[in-house]
Amino acid sequence: MKGRQIRLPSVLTGLSARLLVLTIAFVMLAEVLIFAPSIARFRYDYLEERLADAHLAILALEATPDNMVHEDLELELLRHVNAYMVALKKPDSGKLMLMTQTPERIDGTYDLEKKNFLRLIGDAFATLLEDDDRVLRIVGTSPKDRSVGVEVVLDEAPLHAAMLAFSQRILALSLVISVFTAALVYLSLHWLLVRPMRHITESMISFREDPENAARYIDPSDRNDEIGVMEHELASMQTALRAALQQKTRLAALGIAVTKINHDLRNILATARLVSDRLVNSEDPEVRRVTPTLVTTIDRAVDLCTQTLNFTREGPASLELQHFDLRDLIDDVGANLSASHNGDASWRNLMTEGIDLDADRNQLFRALTNLGENAVQAGASQVDFSAARENGELYIRVSDNGPGLPPRARDKLFQPFAGSARPGGTGLGLAIARDMVRAHGGDLKLEYSTAEGTRFCMVLPSDQSGSLNGGRH
């Protein structure tokens, strides 16, 4: 079996690489979601530590009689806190303060007691994205004593630098975690999914190149998960397909042989038919008595050869669509049926209204004629045709008053050379009729078959039928 060359994708462009990239991306996304509250907490802890340092620095004032220290000590204490000013307020006491110089401006005031999750995150990113060196006023309670209020005025630049350093550490750690996690996920998925999927794909490509070679079949593993089920189902499908291909190959060869034999046999039977025609004029009464039976048998054999040759020569039905009235078509079918049986078979067109449709008129004529002929040959004396649209589809029914189909014929219905309801029949009429209906996108079904009669139904899709009582094109 030849076709375009199919190659599996490389490691860099295949499913494995995509899984690796997606895993890294998803882990990094998770780290970003974790980073936002982390950096907010880092900023809050940094400022709270400044309040704690400010509390400790103020304690030096309480150790003096007048709550004052030397200017040099005051500068040293503020340098330790890294602030312009610190102030402390205890309950039922005055306010203690250390300050060297007053800043020109205060760019922002933050009260750490008014904690809000979204506000903390917003303040943290505002600090990260700030380019100017702002001066901040921080207000809150001392971590050393929650009854003591502390106020600090400081530069934002050291906080900004500390947050950038923290972000870089988080980024580096996130990359390490992402790569490590992606590697584990990659190896796991590659072992559990990608590797067996590549094995299945390779087997499918190999089987496609030579489906009749048993060595190209997949060897299913012992897995009991979805991959294992897929492997076993693929193996079963390959086995069944190989058997079907081998059978079709044998049938094709047999069909060619049968066609050649039928061609020669029909010529032989034609000669026998000419000889039997002469026997009709024989003066021997016994010869004249058996000659009609002989002629009928030869005609049946010639008809069988003709039908077989036509069936083997015909390919898939080729449609030539045209717009026509179904009621007129059924009238033509009935007239042809009556003429072919010298008026012995009666028929009725039960359609009360015309139905216009776009289809291959000749193909539907042949299909309906085959159904009518089969009914008459099976013993029916009355054949009724009807049509109606139901649930958006066109239903064409052919009913008869024959004795019904025998069980053997029902079991092998629509099978060529096996589904005939009469001795010596080929079963090609139903098979050909269904092929023609299926070529239109529909189907032919047996609705019922009893001792009182049989009814077949053609179902055509809605796009085949036009409007009721429509005009002709």
PEPEWO-V325352 format. One record per helix or strand of 2 or more residues. SS is the DSSP state (@ for helix, = for strand). FROM is the first residue (numbers start at 1). TO is the last residue. If there is no record, write none. Layout:
ss = (SS	SS)
from = (FROM	FROM)
to = (TO	TO)
//
This chain:
ss = (@	@	=	=	=	@	=	=	@	@	@	@	=	@	=	=	@	=	=	@	@	=	=	@	=)
from = (15	71	85	95	108	117	135	149	157	214	226	285	322	326	346	355	361	382	393	407	428	443	453	462	465)
to = (62	81	89	99	111	129	141	155	209	216	279	313	325	340	349	359	377	390	400	411	439	450	460	464	468)
//
